[in-house]
């Protein structure tokens, strides 16, 4: 049994990369090391990930891929949801 539980905080940055569902792929011009780009590409290949609006998939310890849905009709309101 635990005698106490303490909550901490993390101050490690996380890079969130938004991707559209059609065509799915990483944004052009990402200036990241090859190993990080490879992790993002692997995340895009996760079975079931369709990059629908709000869908997420981890890409290593400090990266997250965020689905933005279809490019057509994309606006700030959809980004906030």
N, C-alpha and C positions, 0 to 999 in steps of 0.2 A: 504494500500500500504506500501511496505517496503521503508525505506529511504536509507538503505545500506544493502549490503550482504557481509559477510566475510567468506572466506574459511579457515577451520582449518585442522589440520592433526591429525591422530590417531597413537599413538605409542603402541597400544595394540597388543600383538602377536596373530597370528592366526596359529593353527596347521592344516596343510594340510595332510590328510591321503590318500595315493594312493591305489586304489583297482583294481584288474584285473576283467574282465568281466566273465571269465570262470576259475575256479568256483568263483562266486561272494562271497565276505566275507571279513571281516577285516583281516589284516595281523596278524600273530601269534606274541605273545610277546609284544603287546602294553601294556605299563605300565601306565595305566590311572585309575583314580577313577571310581567306578562302574557307577555313574551317567553320566559321560562323555562317557564311553563305550556304555551305553544304548542309548545316543543321537546319537552316530555314527551308531549303529545298526538300530535305527529308520530311520535314513537318508537313509540307504541302502534299506529300505523297501518302500521308496517313490515311488508312482506309476509312471511308465514311466522311472525311472532311471535304465539304463542298464550297467553302468560303461564303456561306450564306450570312446575311447580316447578323452580327453579334456572335457568330460561331468562333470559338478559339481553339487553338492547339499549341501546346508548348513546343519550343524549339531550342532545347538546351536549358541550362539553369538561369540564363538572363535574357531570353528572347521569347516572344509570344507572337504568334501569327493571329491576326484578327480578320475574320471574314467581313467584307463590306457589302456583299450582295452584288447585284447586277450594276454595272457601270452606268447604264442608262437610268436616269432619274435619281442618281446619287446626289444628295445635298447634305447640308449641315445637320438637319433634323435627323436623318438616318444615322449619321455619325454619332450623334448623342445617344442613340438608343442602343 
